[in-house]
Amino acid sequence: PVATMPNWRRRYDRHTNRLFLSERLSPFDRLREVAMEACLVRMNVAIGAEVEALKLSSDEAARLARFEMARYAAHALMMPYEPFRAAAVKERYDIDILRARFGVSFEQAATRLTTLQRPEAAGIPFFLIEIDQSGRRVRRLGALGFPASRFGGGCPRLPMYAAFAEPGRILVEAVEMPDETAYLCLARTLEGPQGGFDEKVRRTSILLGCELGFREGIAYGDGLAPAEARNPAGKPDVRLTPIGPACRLCERVGCLSRAEPPITRPLGLDEMVTGLSAFDFQ
C-alpha cells in the first residue's frame, strides 16, 4: 500500500526473503521490478564483475551502473534475445505487437529494441531519447551508442515534444539534419507510477529512431507522408522535416521554432527588416 511504502517502488527484505512492490506500479513495471531483484540476487557476482571492469571513479557511479545492468538483465529475462529479435524482424518492429506477445509495456519493448546488436544476429540499430514535460532529457541510449554528434536530440521540431499534446498516440515522422542525414522517428508519451487523486502523474515522452534507410523493414515507415515534390536524385521519396542538433548549434535560416541564436554566426539585426525568427543571423 502507498501508506506503507510512500517513497519506494520496491523493497527486498533479506531476512525474510520477501519482495515488497508498490501498488502504484503497473503490472508491467511490477514484473520488471521482480525480474530486476531476481537478477541482482542470482547474478550478483556477474554484475559485480562487469561493474568492476568499468573502473568507475566513485561509489555512486558504480551503484548507478549496477542498477542499469540489473535493468538490462531484467529486460533480457522478460524478452529473451533470439525470440524477441526474431519476432521483431517478422513483425517489422511493430512495438504494439511485440508488447502484447511478450507481456511488456511500450517503453520496455522500445528499450529492448535498442539492445539487439549481437554481431551474428543484429537487429536495426535504434536509439532512444526520453524527456520530461519541461523538455529535460531523462535518458538517452542507442544500440551503437547515442548519435549525439550527428543527431543531437535537442531540436524542438522533433515529434517527442509534440507527443505531449496527444498522450498515448504514436507520432511517426521522417526528419533530416543539416548534413542531409535522415532518420525515421516515432514518439509516444509514457505514464509514470499512479498517484492518488491529489497527485499529478509523471508523464514523459520517448523518441525511438534509426537511420531512414532502414524504413523498408519497419512497419512505421509505411505511414510516412510522400514528398510534395520530386526529390533530387538519391534523396528519399518521403516528406522530410528539417531539424537541427540544437538551436545554439543550428544554422537553419527562417526556422519558426528557433529559441536561441547560433553561436557559430553573428547576429544580423536590421531595423528595416524583421525575419521569421527573433534571432536573425548573418
NUMI-80260 format. One record per residue (C-alpha): x, y, z; residue in three letters; residue number from 1. Coordinates in pm, whole numbers, plus 32768, in hexadecimal, padded with zeros to 4 digits. Example, Ala and Ser with C-alpha at 12.3 -4.5 7.8 and 13.67 -1.06 7.14 Angstrom:
NUMI-80260
<rec xx="84CE" yy="7E3E" zz="830C" residu="ALA" num="1"/>
<rec xx="8557" yy="7F96" zz="82CA" residu="SER" num="2"/>
//
This chain:
NUMI-80260
<rec xx="8000" yy="8000" zz="8000" residu="PRO" num="1"/>
<rec xx="8068" yy="8169" zz="7FC3" residu="VAL" num="2"/>
<rec xx="8049" yy="81B3" zz="8138" residu="ALA" num="3"/>
<rec xx="8147" yy="80A1" zz="8186" residu="THR" num="4"/>
<rec xx="823A" yy="80EE" zz="8068" residu="MET" num="5"/>
<rec xx="8203" yy="825F" zz="8015" residu="PRO" num="6"/>
<rec xx="835D" yy="8294" zz="7F7E" residu="ASN" num="7"/>
<rec xx="83C9" yy="8142" zz="7EF2" residu="TRP" num="8"/>
<rec xx="8380" yy="807D" zz="7DB9" residu="ARG" num="9"/>
<rec xx="83FD" yy="7F3B" zz="7E53" residu="ARG" num="10"/>
<rec xx="84A6" yy="7EC2" zz="7F91" residu="ARG" num="11"/>
<rec xx="8552" yy="7D75" zz="7FC0" residu="TYR" num="12"/>
<rec xx="8562" yy="7CEC" zz="8123" residu="ASP" num="13"/>
<rec xx="8693" yy="7C09" zz="8133" residu="ARG" num="14"/>
<rec xx="8632" yy="7B7F" zz="8289" residu="HIS" num="15"/>
<rec xx="84E4" yy="7AF3" zz="8215" residu="THR" num="16"/>
<rec xx="8538" yy="7AD6" zz="80A0" residu="ASN" num="17"/>
<rec xx="8404" yy="7BA0" zz="804A" residu="ARG" num="18"/>
<rec xx="83E4" yy="7CA3" zz="7F36" residu="LEU" num="19"/>
<rec xx="82EF" yy="7DC0" zz="7F6D" residu="PHE" num="20"/>
<rec xx="826A" yy="7E7C" zz="7E3D" residu="LEU" num="21"/>
<rec xx="81B7" yy="7FC9" zz="7E3B" residu="SER" num="22"/>
<rec xx="804B" yy="7FC1" zz="7DD2" residu="GLU" num="23"/>
<rec xx="8093" yy="80F9" zz="7D04" residu="ARG" num="24"/>
<rec xx="8143" yy="8024" zz="7BFE" residu="LEU" num="25"/>
<rec xx="809C" yy="7F9A" zz="7AC7" residu="SER" num="26"/>
<rec xx="809D" yy="7E1E" zz="7A96" residu="PRO" num="27"/>
<rec xx="81B8" yy="7E48" zz="7999" residu="PHE" num="28"/>
<rec xx="828D" yy="7F14" zz="7A88" residu="ASP" num="29"/>
<rec xx="824D" yy="7E1B" zz="7BA0" residu="ARG" num="30"/>
<rec xx="82C9" yy="7D04" zz="7AC0" residu="LEU" num="31"/>
<rec xx="8405" yy="7DC9" zz="7A72" residu="ARG" num="32"/>
<rec xx="8446" yy="7E0E" zz="7BE2" residu="GLU" num="33"/>
<rec xx="8427" yy="7C9A" zz="7C30" residu="VAL" num="34"/>
<rec xx="8511" yy="7C48" zz="7B0F" residu="ALA" num="35"/>
<rec xx="860D" yy="7D4F" zz="7B7E" residu="MET" num="36"/>
<rec xx="8617" yy="7CCC" zz="7CE2" residu="GLU" num="37"/>
<rec xx="863A" yy="7B67" zz="7C63" residu="ALA" num="38"/>
<rec xx="8761" yy="7BD1" zz="7B8B" residu="CYS" num="39"/>
<rec xx="8804" yy="7C8F" zz="7CAA" residu="LEU" num="40"/>
<rec xx="87EA" yy="7B5A" zz="7D87" residu="VAL" num="41"/>
<rec xx="8840" yy="7A47" zz="7C8F" residu="ARG" num="42"/>
<rec xx="8938" yy="7B0A" zz="7BB8" residu="MET" num="43"/>
<rec xx="89E0" yy="7BCB" zz="7CCF" residu="ASN" num="44"/>
<rec xx="8B41" yy="7B54" zz="7C7D" residu="VAL" num="45"/>
<rec xx="8B1E" yy="7B83" zz="7B04" residu="ALA" num="46"/>
<rec xx="8A8E" yy="7CE2" zz="7B25" residu="ILE" num="47"/>
<rec xx="8B99" yy="7D3C" zz="7C24" residu="GLY" num="48"/>
<rec xx="8CAD" yy="7CCA" zz="7B37" residu="ALA" num="49"/>
<rec xx="8C21" yy="7D9D" zz="7A1B" residu="GLU" num="50"/>
<rec xx="8C0C" yy="7ED0" zz="7AFA" residu="VAL" num="51"/>
<rec xx="8D6F" yy="7E96" zz="7B76" residu="GLU" num="52"/>
<rec xx="8DEE" yy="7E81" zz="7A10" residu="ALA" num="53"/>
<rec xx="8D69" yy="7FDF" zz="79CC" residu="LEU" num="54"/>
<rec xx="8E5E" yy="806F" zz="7ACD" residu="LYS" num="55"/>
<rec xx="8D6F" yy="8185" zz="7B31" residu="LEU" num="56"/>
<rec xx="8DF2" yy="82A2" zz="7C05" residu="SER" num="57"/>
<rec xx="8CE8" yy="82AC" zz="7D16" residu="SER" num="58"/>
<rec xx="8C08" yy="81C6" zz="7DDE" residu="ASP" num="59"/>
<rec xx="8AD5" yy="8281" zz="7D62" residu="GLU" num="60"/>
<rec xx="8B34" yy="8241" zz="7BF8" residu="ALA" num="61"/>
<rec xx="8B6C" yy="80D1" zz="7C48" residu="ALA" num="62"/>
<rec xx="8A17" yy="80B4" zz="7CEF" residu="ARG" num="63"/>
<rec xx="8972" yy="815E" zz="7BC6" residu="LEU" num="64"/>
<rec xx="8A24" yy="8074" zz="7AD3" residu="ALA" num="65"/>
<rec xx="89B9" yy="7F49" zz="7BA2" residu="ARG" num="66"/>
<rec xx="8850" yy="7FC1" zz="7B99" residu="PHE" num="67"/>
<rec xx="8856" yy="7FF2" zz="7A1F" residu="GLU" num="68"/>
<rec xx="88F3" yy="7E9C" zz="79E7" residu="MET" num="69"/>
<rec xx="87E4" yy="7E00" zz="7ABC" residu="ALA" num="70"/>
<rec xx="86DE" yy="7EB4" zz="79EA" residu="ARG" num="71"/>
<rec xx="8784" yy="7E33" zz="78AC" residu="TYR" num="72"/>
<rec xx="878B" yy="7CD2" zz="7938" residu="ALA" num="73"/>
<rec xx="861D" yy="7CED" zz="799C" residu="ALA" num="74"/>
<rec xx="85BB" yy="7D50" zz="783A" residu="HIS" num="75"/>
<rec xx="8687" yy="7C2D" zz="77B2" residu="ALA" num="76"/>
<rec xx="85D0" yy="7B44" zz="78A0" residu="LEU" num="77"/>
<rec xx="847A" yy="7BCD" zz="783E" residu="MET" num="78"/>
<rec xx="84CD" yy="7BDE" zz="76C9" residu="MET" num="79"/>
<rec xx="85D0" yy="7AD0" zz="7676" residu="PRO" num="80"/>
<rec xx="86BB" yy="7B42" zz="7563" residu="TYR" num="81"/>
<rec xx="867F" yy="7A52" zz="7444" residu="GLU" num="82"/>
<rec xx="8504" yy="7A25" zz="746D" residu="PRO" num="83"/>
<rec xx="84D9" yy="7B9D" zz="748D" residu="PHE" num="84"/>
<rec xx="85BE" yy="7BF0" zz="7368" residu="ARG" num="85"/>
<rec xx="8516" yy="7AEE" zz="728A" residu="ALA" num="86"/>
<rec xx="83BF" yy="7B74" zz="72E4" residu="ALA" num="87"/>
<rec xx="8433" yy="7CDA" zz="72A9" residu="ALA" num="88"/>
<rec xx="84B5" yy="7C88" zz="714D" residu="VAL" num="89"/>
<rec xx="837E" yy="7BBF" zz="70F2" residu="LYS" num="90"/>
<rec xx="828E" yy="7CCC" zz="716C" residu="GLU" num="91"/>
<rec xx="8364" yy="7DE5" zz="70DB" residu="ARG" num="92"/>
<rec xx="83AB" yy="7E7B" zz="7230" residu="TYR" num="93"/>
<rec xx="823D" yy="7EC3" zz="727D" residu="ASP" num="94"/>
<rec xx="825A" yy="7F15" zz="73EF" residu="ILE" num="95"/>
<rec xx="80EA" yy="7EE0" zz="7440" residu="ASP" num="96"/>
<rec xx="80FB" yy="7D7B" zz="73BC" residu="ILE" num="97"/>
<rec xx="8240" yy="7D38" zz="7476" residu="LEU" num="98"/>
<rec xx="81C1" yy="7DC3" zz="75C0" residu="ARG" num="99"/>
<rec xx="8087" yy="7CEE" zz="75AD" residu="ALA" num="100"/>
<rec xx="8147" yy="7BB2" zz="7551" residu="ARG" num="101"/>
<rec xx="8247" yy="7BD2" zz="7669" residu="PHE" num="102"/>
<rec xx="8161" yy="7C6B" zz="776E" residu="GLY" num="103"/>
<rec xx="822B" yy="7DAA" zz="7799" residu="VAL" num="104"/>
<rec xx="81EC" yy="7F20" zz="7780" residu="SER" num="105"/>
<rec xx="822C" yy="8000" zz="7654" residu="PHE" num="106"/>
<rec xx="8359" yy="809B" zz="7702" residu="GLU" num="107"/>
<rec xx="83EE" yy="7F48" zz="775B" residu="GLN" num="108"/>
<rec xx="83CD" yy="7EC3" zz="75F7" residu="ALA" num="109"/>
<rec xx="845B" yy="8005" zz="7563" residu="ALA" num="110"/>
<rec xx="8583" yy="7FFB" zz="7653" residu="THR" num="111"/>
<rec xx="85C8" yy="7E8F" zz="75FD" residu="ARG" num="112"/>
<rec xx="85D2" yy="7EE5" zz="748A" residu="LEU" num="113"/>
<rec xx="8703" yy="7FC0" zz="74CC" residu="THR" num="114"/>
<rec xx="87CA" yy="7E97" zz="7551" residu="THR" num="115"/>
<rec xx="87B2" yy="7DA3" zz="742C" residu="LEU" num="116"/>
<rec xx="8919" yy="7DB5" zz="73B0" residu="GLN" num="117"/>
<rec xx="89B6" yy="7C5E" zz="73C8" residu="ARG" num="118"/>
<rec xx="8AAF" yy="7C4B" zz="72A6" residu="PRO" num="119"/>
<rec xx="8A1F" yy="7B05" zz="7221" residu="GLU" num="120"/>
<rec xx="88B2" yy="7B67" zz="7250" residu="ALA" num="121"/>
<rec xx="888B" yy="7CE0" zz="7253" residu="ALA" num="122"/>
<rec xx="874C" yy="7DA6" zz="7235" residu="GLY" num="123"/>
<rec xx="871B" yy="7F08" zz="71B6" residu="ILE" num="124"/>
<rec xx="87FC" yy="7FFB" zz="7277" residu="PRO" num="125"/>
<rec xx="86F3" yy="80CC" zz="7328" residu="PHE" num="126"/>
<rec xx="8738" yy="81E8" zz="7418" residu="PHE" num="127"/>
<rec xx="864E" yy="8276" zz="7520" residu="LEU" num="128"/>
<rec xx="861C" yy="83C0" zz="75D5" residu="ILE" num="129"/>
<rec xx="8530" yy="83FD" zz="76F8" residu="GLU" num="130"/>
<rec xx="84CE" yy="855A" zz="776D" residu="ILE" num="131"/>
<rec xx="83E8" yy="85E4" zz="787A" residu="ASP" num="132"/>
<rec xx="82E0" yy="86F0" zz="784A" residu="GLN" num="133"/>
<rec xx="83DA" yy="8807" zz="7885" residu="SER" num="134"/>
<rec xx="84AB" yy="8786" zz="7762" residu="GLY" num="135"/>
<rec xx="85BF" yy="8707" zz="7848" residu="ARG" num="136"/>
<rec xx="866D" yy="85D3" zz="77C1" residu="ARG" num="137"/>
<rec xx="862E" yy="84AE" zz="78AC" residu="VAL" num="138"/>
<rec xx="8701" yy="83A9" zz="77F7" residu="ARG" num="139"/>
<rec xx="8791" yy="8356" zz="76A7" residu="ARG" num="140"/>
<rec xx="8819" yy="8210" zz="7622" residu="LEU" num="141"/>
<rec xx="8861" yy="8162" zz="74DD" residu="GLY" num="142"/>
<rec xx="88BE" yy="8015" zz="7448" residu="ALA" num="143"/>
<rec xx="8A05" yy="80A5" zz="73C7" residu="LEU" num="144"/>
<rec xx="8A16" yy="81BF" zz="74C1" residu="GLY" num="145"/>
<rec xx="8935" yy="82EF" zz="74B0" residu="PHE" num="146"/>
<rec xx="8990" yy="83B8" zz="7374" residu="PRO" num="147"/>
<rec xx="89B2" yy="8500" zz="7431" residu="ALA" num="148"/>
<rec xx="8AB1" yy="8598" zz="7343" residu="SER" num="149"/>
<rec xx="89D0" yy="855F" zz="7214" residu="ARG" num="150"/>
<rec xx="886E" yy="855F" zz="729C" residu="PHE" num="151"/>
<rec xx="8883" yy="8638" zz="73D4" residu="GLY" num="152"/>
<rec xx="8722" yy="8607" zz="744F" residu="GLY" num="153"/>
<rec xx="86E6" yy="8769" zz="74CA" residu="GLY" num="154"/>
<rec xx="8616" yy="87ED" zz="73A8" residu="CYS" num="155"/>
<rec xx="84B4" yy="8860" zz="7406" residu="PRO" num="156"/>
<rec xx="8436" yy="87E8" zz="72B4" residu="ARG" num="157"/>
<rec xx="8462" yy="867C" zz="7317" residu="LEU" num="158"/>
<rec xx="831B" yy="85BD" zz="7349" residu="PRO" num="159"/>
<rec xx="8369" yy="8560" zz="74B2" residu="MET" num="160"/>
<rec xx="830B" yy="86C3" zz="7518" residu="TYR" num="161"/>
<rec xx="81C5" yy="86C0" zz="7451" residu="ALA" num="162"/>
<rec xx="8169" yy="8570" zz="74EE" residu="ALA" num="163"/>
<rec xx="8108" yy="861C" zz="7635" residu="PHE" num="164"/>
<rec xx="7FE1" yy="86BC" zz="757E" residu="ALA" num="165"/>
<rec xx="7F60" yy="8563" zz="7517" residu="GLU" num="166"/>
<rec xx="7FA0" yy="8476" zz="763D" residu="PRO" num="167"/>
<rec xx="7FAC" yy="8306" zz="75E4" residu="GLY" num="168"/>
<rec xx="7FB9" yy="833A" zz="746C" residu="ARG" num="169"/>
<rec xx="80E5" yy="82CD" zz="739E" residu="ILE" num="170"/>
<rec xx="816C" yy="83E8" zz="72C5" residu="LEU" num="171"/>
<rec xx="8244" yy="8383" zz="719C" residu="VAL" num="172"/>
<rec xx="831C" yy="8473" zz="70D7" residu="GLU" num="173"/>
<rec xx="8449" yy="8476" zz="6FF1" residu="ALA" num="174"/>
<rec xx="8543" yy="8585" zz="704D" residu="VAL" num="175"/>
<rec xx="867A" yy="860D" zz="6FA4" residu="GLU" num="176"/>
<rec xx="87AF" yy="86A6" zz="7040" residu="MET" num="177"/>
<rec xx="886E" yy="87C7" zz="6F9D" residu="PRO" num="178"/>
<rec xx="896E" yy="86CE" zz="6F16" residu="ASP" num="179"/>
<rec xx="884B" yy="861D" zz="6E61" residu="GLU" num="180"/>
<rec xx="8856" yy="84EB" zz="6F43" residu="THR" num="181"/>
<rec xx="86ED" yy="8477" zz="6F67" residu="ALA" num="182"/>
<rec xx="864C" yy="83B6" zz="7083" residu="TYR" num="183"/>
<rec xx="8505" yy="8301" zz="70BD" residu="LEU" num="184"/>
<rec xx="847A" yy="836C" zz="720E" residu="CYS" num="185"/>
<rec xx="834F" yy="82FC" zz="72D9" residu="LEU" num="186"/>
<rec xx="82E2" yy="839E" zz="741D" residu="ALA" num="187"/>
<rec xx="81E8" yy="834C" zz="752C" residu="ARG" num="188"/>
<rec xx="819B" yy="83BB" zz="768F" residu="THR" num="189"/>
<rec xx="81CA" yy="82DA" zz="77BE" residu="LEU" num="190"/>
<rec xx="8110" yy="82E1" zz="7908" residu="GLU" num="191"/>
<rec xx="81D5" yy="82C1" zz="7A4B" residu="GLY" num="192"/>
<rec xx="816A" yy="8219" zz="7B91" residu="PRO" num="193"/>
<rec xx="7FFF" yy="8260" zz="7BE8" residu="GLN" num="194"/>
<rec xx="7FBD" yy="8360" zz="7CF5" residu="GLY" num="195"/>
<rec xx="7E90" yy="83B4" zz="7DC8" residu="GLY" num="196"/>
<rec xx="7D7E" yy="84AB" zz="7D74" residu="PHE" num="197"/>
<rec xx="7E4D" yy="85D6" zz="7DE1" residu="ASP" num="198"/>
<rec xx="7F94" yy="8563" zz="7D3D" residu="GLU" num="199"/>
<rec xx="7FFF" yy="85B3" zz="7BDB" residu="LYS" num="200"/>
<rec xx="806D" yy="8486" zz="7B11" residu="VAL" num="201"/>
<rec xx="81CA" yy="84A8" zz="7A81" residu="ARG" num="202"/>
<rec xx="81B5" yy="84A8" zz="7907" residu="ARG" num="203"/>
<rec xx="82E2" yy="8489" zz="7824" residu="THR" num="204"/>
<rec xx="8312" yy="8460" zz="76B0" residu="SER" num="205"/>
<rec xx="83FC" yy="8377" zz="75F6" residu="ILE" num="206"/>
<rec xx="8485" yy="838C" zz="7497" residu="LEU" num="207"/>
<rec xx="84FD" yy="824D" zz="73EF" residu="LEU" num="208"/>
<rec xx="85C3" yy="8286" zz="72B3" residu="GLY" num="209"/>
<rec xx="86A9" yy="81F0" zz="71AF" residu="CYS" num="210"/>
<rec xx="873B" yy="8257" zz="7061" residu="GLU" num="211"/>
<rec xx="862D" yy="827B" zz="6F58" residu="LEU" num="212"/>
<rec xx="86D2" yy="8178" zz="6E7A" residu="GLY" num="213"/>
<rec xx="8644" yy="8065" zz="6F5B" residu="PHE" num="214"/>
<rec xx="84D9" yy="80D2" zz="6F27" residu="ARG" num="215"/>
<rec xx="847F" yy="7FB4" zz="6E39" residu="GLU" num="216"/>
<rec xx="84A7" yy="7EBE" zz="6F58" residu="GLY" num="217"/>
<rec xx="83DC" yy="7F8B" zz="7050" residu="ILE" num="218"/>
<rec xx="8260" yy="7F96" zz="705E" residu="ALA" num="219"/>
<rec xx="8260" yy="8106" zz="70BE" residu="TYR" num="220"/>
<rec xx="8312" yy="815F" zz="6F7A" residu="GLY" num="221"/>
<rec xx="81D8" yy="8106" zz="6EB4" residu="ASP" num="222"/>
<rec xx="811A" yy="8230" zz="6F3C" residu="GLY" num="223"/>
<rec xx="8213" yy="833F" zz="6EDB" residu="LEU" num="224"/>
<rec xx="8181" yy="8459" zz="6E0B" residu="ALA" num="225"/>
<rec xx="81FD" yy="8460" zz="6CA3" residu="PRO" num="226"/>
<rec xx="82D5" yy="8580" zz="6C32" residu="ALA" num="227"/>
<rec xx="820C" yy="86A9" zz="6BAF" residu="GLU" num="228"/>
<rec xx="82FB" yy="86D5" zz="6A8E" residu="ALA" num="229"/>
<rec xx="83F3" yy="85F6" zz="69DF" residu="ARG" num="230"/>
<rec xx="8529" yy="85D8" zz="6AB4" residu="ASN" num="231"/>
<rec xx="8684" yy="85F4" zz="6A1D" residu="PRO" num="232"/>
<rec xx="872A" yy="84B0" zz="69B7" residu="ALA" num="233"/>
<rec xx="879E" yy="83E7" zz="6ADF" residu="GLY" num="234"/>
<rec xx="86B0" yy="8486" zz="6BDA" residu="LYS" num="235"/>
<rec xx="858F" yy="83BF" zz="6C74" residu="PRO" num="236"/>
<rec xx="8437" yy="83E7" zz="6BD3" residu="ASP" num="237"/>
<rec xx="838E" yy="8443" zz="6D1C" residu="VAL" num="238"/>
<rec xx="8349" yy="8591" zz="6DBF" residu="ARG" num="239"/>
<rec xx="846D" yy="85F5" zz="6E9A" residu="LEU" num="240"/>
<rec xx="8450" yy="86E2" zz="6FC1" residu="THR" num="241"/>
<rec xx="858B" yy="87B7" zz="6FD8" residu="PRO" num="242"/>
<rec xx="861F" yy="87AE" zz="7136" residu="ILE" num="243"/>
<rec xx="8769" yy="8806" zz="71DB" residu="GLY" num="244"/>
<rec xx="8843" yy="8791" zz="72FC" residu="PRO" num="245"/>
<rec xx="87D7" yy="88B3" zz="73E1" residu="ALA" num="246"/>
<rec xx="878A" yy="8A24" zz="73A7" residu="CYS" num="247"/>
<rec xx="88E2" yy="8A94" zz="741C" residu="ARG" num="248"/>
<rec xx="898B" yy="89AE" zz="7320" residu="LEU" num="249"/>
<rec xx="8891" yy="89C6" zz="7202" residu="CYS" num="250"/>
<rec xx="88BA" yy="8AB2" zz="70DA" residu="GLU" num="251"/>
<rec xx="876A" yy="8A76" zz="7031" residu="ARG" num="252"/>
<rec xx="86DF" yy="8BBF" zz="6FB0" residu="VAL" num="253"/>
<rec xx="8574" yy="8C26" zz="6FEB" residu="GLY" num="254"/>
<rec xx="8524" yy="8B1F" zz="70F3" residu="CYS" num="255"/>
<rec xx="83DE" yy="8B6F" zz="71A7" residu="LEU" num="256"/>
<rec xx="8448" yy="8A98" zz="72CF" residu="SER" num="257"/>
<rec xx="8594" yy="8B45" zz="7313" residu="ARG" num="258"/>
<rec xx="85BB" yy="8BA4" zz="7482" residu="ALA" num="259"/>
<rec xx="8728" yy="8C14" zz="7482" residu="GLU" num="260"/>
<rec xx="8821" yy="8C9D" zz="7384" residu="PRO" num="261"/>
<rec xx="8938" yy="8BB9" zz="7308" residu="PRO" num="262"/>
<rec xx="8A87" yy="8BEC" zz="73B1" residu="ILE" num="263"/>
<rec xx="8B35" yy="8BB3" zz="7263" residu="THR" num="264"/>
<rec xx="8AA3" yy="8CE6" zz="71B4" residu="ARG" num="265"/>
<rec xx="8A8C" yy="8E5A" zz="720F" residu="PRO" num="266"/>
<rec xx="8936" yy="8EF4" zz="7244" residu="LEU" num="267"/>
<rec xx="88A7" yy="8FA7" zz="7117" residu="GLY" num="268"/>
<rec xx="87B6" yy="909B" zz="71B9" residu="LEU" num="269"/>
<rec xx="8726" yy="9194" zz="70BF" residu="ASP" num="270"/>
<rec xx="8632" yy="92A6" zz="7125" residu="GLU" num="271"/>
<rec xx="859F" yy="92A7" zz="6FC5" residu="MET" num="272"/>
<rec xx="8559" yy="9132" zz="6FB0" residu="VAL" num="273"/>
<rec xx="84C0" yy="903A" zz="70A3" residu="THR" num="274"/>
<rec xx="84FC" yy="8ECB" zz="7060" residu="GLY" num="275"/>
<rec xx="842E" yy="8D9D" zz="70BF" residu="LEU" num="276"/>
<rec xx="850A" yy="8D62" zz="71EE" residu="SER" num="277"/>
<rec xx="8554" yy="8E55" zz="7306" residu="ALA" num="278"/>
<rec xx="86C2" yy="8DF8" zz="72DA" residu="PHE" num="279"/>
<rec xx="8720" yy="8E49" zz="7173" residu="ASP" num="280"/>
<rec xx="888C" yy="8E0D" zz="7122" residu="PHE" num="281"/>
<rec xx="897D" yy="8E58" zz="7009" residu="GLN" num="282"/>
//
